[in-house]
Amino acid sequence: MDSLPPDPYAITTPEALATHYGEPSQLVLNKVSAVVDPTSAAFIAASPFCILSTVGPRGVHGTPRGDGPGLVTVLDERTLALPDRRGNNRIDALRDVIDDPRVALLFLVPGNGETLRVGGLARLTADPALRARLAMDGREPATVMLISVREVFMQCRRAVSRAKLWAGREAPAGLPTAGQMIEAHTGGLVDAATVDARMPELDANLY
């Protein structure tokens, strides 16, 4: 931050930020779940790609992780397993987790406009049985990151829509809709059909 020039319009307090943007809707505040419910598990199972965010004494890192659909395994409603496949052994994210277990994952499914965010606390394991279970093409992962889930929620779809990220690509069949996921995340406080009916309006008002 020291390299940035002085800015009389800089926003530097939570109060100023809230004043500038206004308060989020009750729906946005209520859509956070503490567990991986069946709709979230289905989305994760269909996802071949996620971004792993970590923080440590060497800085903050956003690391891509890719595999076949289901690159992350849902062990139970509060635990995820992310295998570490072959890479360049820089292992920034793994070093971070040793120092600070806080992690966040952003899941994407090609063709689907939704994204799913998961936050939690991570630990690395070299458990032989788990590594064997998560082997791919006959090769076991070097380690597995176990993530104790603290929060799960859907991110607004506008970023994917604005980027036309999946333009011309069909969404996989059988995935829960945005409304179904939010209804599950809120424990039924929000009606799935009502949310899904608003999706075309969101896509038509991207700016």
C-alpha positions in Angstrom: 0.0 0.0 0.0 2.9 2.4 0.6 3.5 2.6 -3.1 0.1 4.1 -3.8 -0.1 7.9 -4.2 -2.1 10.0 -1.7 -5.8 9.8 -2.5 -8.3 12.2 -1.0 -11.2 9.9 -1.9 -9.7 6.8 -0.3 -12.1 4.7 1.7 -10.3 3.5 4.8 -12.9 2.6 7.5 -15.7 0.0 7.6 -18.2 2.8 8.3 -17.2 4.8 5.2 -17.4 1.6 3.1 -20.9 0.8 4.4 -22.0 4.4 3.7 -20.7 4.2 0.2 -22.3 0.9 -0.8 -25.3 0.7 1.5 -26.4 -2.4 3.4 -26.8 -5.8 1.7 -30.3 -7.4 1.5 -31.5 -9.8 4.1 -31.4 -12.5 1.5 -27.6 -11.9 1.0 -27.0 -11.9 4.7 -29.0 -15.1 5.3 -27.6 -17.3 2.5 -24.5 -18.4 4.4 -24.6 -22.0 5.7 -22.3 -23.6 8.2 -22.4 -27.0 6.5 -22.1 -28.6 3.1 -25.8 -29.5 2.4 -26.8 -31.9 -0.4 -27.1 -29.1 -3.0 -23.6 -27.7 -2.2 -22.3 -31.3 -2.3 -23.8 -31.8 -5.8 -22.1 -28.6 -7.0 -18.8 -29.5 -5.6 -19.0 -33.0 -7.1 -19.6 -31.4 -10.5 -16.7 -28.9 -10.2 -13.4 -29.7 -12.0 -11.8 -26.4 -11.0 -11.5 -24.2 -7.9 -9.3 -21.5 -6.6 -7.7 -22.0 -3.2 -7.0 -18.8 -1.3 -4.5 -18.9 1.6 -2.6 -16.5 3.8 0.8 -16.7 5.6 3.9 -14.9 6.6 5.1 -14.9 3.0 2.0 -13.1 1.7 -1.4 -14.1 0.3 -1.9 -16.6 -2.5 -4.6 -17.7 -4.9 -3.8 -21.1 -6.3 -5.7 -22.9 -9.1 -6.7 -26.5 -8.5 -8.0 -28.6 -11.4 -8.9 -32.2 -12.0 -11.9 -34.2 -13.2 -15.3 -33.2 -11.9 -15.2 -33.8 -8.1 -11.6 -32.6 -7.6 -12.6 -32.0 -4.0 -14.2 -34.8 -2.1 -17.0 -34.2 0.4 -16.1 -36.5 3.3 -19.1 -35.3 5.4 -21.1 -32.2 5.8 -18.3 -30.4 7.6 -15.2 -31.8 6.0 -13.7 -31.6 2.5 -10.6 -33.3 1.1 -8.5 -31.6 -1.6 -5.7 -33.8 -3.0 -2.4 -32.1 -4.0 -1.6 -33.4 -7.5 1.7 -33.2 -9.3 3.0 -29.6 -9.6 6.3 -27.6 -9.4 6.8 -28.1 -5.6 6.7 -24.4 -4.9 3.8 -25.3 -2.5 3.1 -21.7 -1.4 -0.5 -22.7 -0.3 0.7 -25.7 1.6 3.4 -23.6 3.5 0.7 -21.1 4.3 -1.6 -23.7 5.8 1.2 -24.8 8.1 1.4 -21.3 9.5 -2.3 -20.2 9.2 -5.1 -22.7 8.7 -7.6 -20.2 7.3 -8.5 -21.1 3.7 -11.2 -20.2 1.1 -12.3 -22.1 -2.0 -14.1 -20.8 -5.0 -15.7 -23.6 -7.1 -16.7 -23.2 -10.7 -18.6 -25.6 -13.0 -18.1 -25.1 -16.8 -21.4 -24.0 -18.4 -23.0 -23.0 -15.0 -23.2 -19.3 -14.1 -23.1 -19.9 -10.4 -20.0 -20.1 -8.2 -19.8 -21.6 -4.7 -17.6 -20.2 -1.9 -16.4 -22.3 1.0 -14.4 -21.0 3.9 -12.8 -23.0 6.7 -9.7 -24.2 8.5 -7.3 -26.6 6.8 -4.7 -29.2 7.8 -2.4 -31.3 5.7 -2.2 -35.0 6.0 -0.1 -37.8 4.3 -2.6 -40.5 5.5 -1.8 -43.5 3.3 -5.4 -44.8 3.1 -6.8 -41.4 2.2 -4.1 -40.8 -0.4 -4.8 -44.2 -2.0 -8.5 -43.4 -2.0 -7.9 -40.2 -3.9 -5.4 -41.6 -6.4 -5.8 -40.6 -10.1 -4.4 -42.5 -13.0 -2.6 -44.8 -10.6 -0.8 -41.9 -8.9 -1.5 -40.9 -5.3 -1.5 -37.3 -4.3 1.6 -36.2 -2.3 -0.7 -34.9 0.5 -4.3 -34.2 1.1 -5.7 -30.9 2.5 -8.5 -31.6 4.9 -10.8 -28.6 5.3 -13.0 -28.1 8.3 -15.9 -26.1 6.9 -17.0 -22.9 8.6 -19.1 -21.2 5.9 -20.7 -22.1 2.5 -22.5 -19.7 0.2 -23.1 -18.9 -3.4 -21.4 -15.9 -5.0 -23.4 -13.5 -7.1 -23.4 -14.8 -10.7 -22.9 -11.4 -12.4 -19.1 -11.7 -12.6 -19.4 -14.9 -14.7 -22.2 -13.4 -16.8 -20.2 -10.2 -17.5 -17.2 -12.2 -18.5 -19.2 -14.4 -20.8 -17.1 -17.1 -19.3 -19.1 -20.0 -20.5 -20.7 -18.4 -23.6 -21.9 -21.2 -25.9 -21.3 -23.9 -23.4 -24.2 -26.0 -22.0 -24.5 -26.4 -18.3 -24.2 -30.0 -16.9 -27.6 -31.6 -16.4 -29.0 -32.4 -13.0 -27.3 -29.6 -11.0 -29.4 -27.8 -8.4 -30.6 -24.4 -9.4 -29.5 -21.2 -7.7 -32.9 -21.0 -5.9 -32.7 -24.6 -4.7 -29.2 -24.0 -3.3 -30.2 -20.7 -1.5 -33.3 -22.3 -0.1 -31.2 -25.1 1.3 -28.6 -22.7 2.7 -31.3 -20.6 4.4 -33.1 -23.5 5.9 -36.2 -22.9 3.8 -36.5 -19.2 4.7 -36.2 -18.4 1.0 -38.4 -19.9 -1.7 -36.4 -21.5 -4.6 -38.9 -20.7 -7.3 -38.9 -17.0 -6.3 -35.1 -16.8 -6.5 -34.9 -18.7 -9.8 -37.6 -16.4 -11.3 -35.2 -13.4 -10.7 -32.2 -14.9 -12.5 -33.1 -13.5 -15.9 -33.4 -10.1 -14.4 -29.9 -10.4 -12.9 -28.5 -11.4 -16.2 -30.2 -8.5 -17.9 -28.9 -5.9 -15.4 -25.1 -6.6 -15.2 -24.0 -3.0 -14.7 
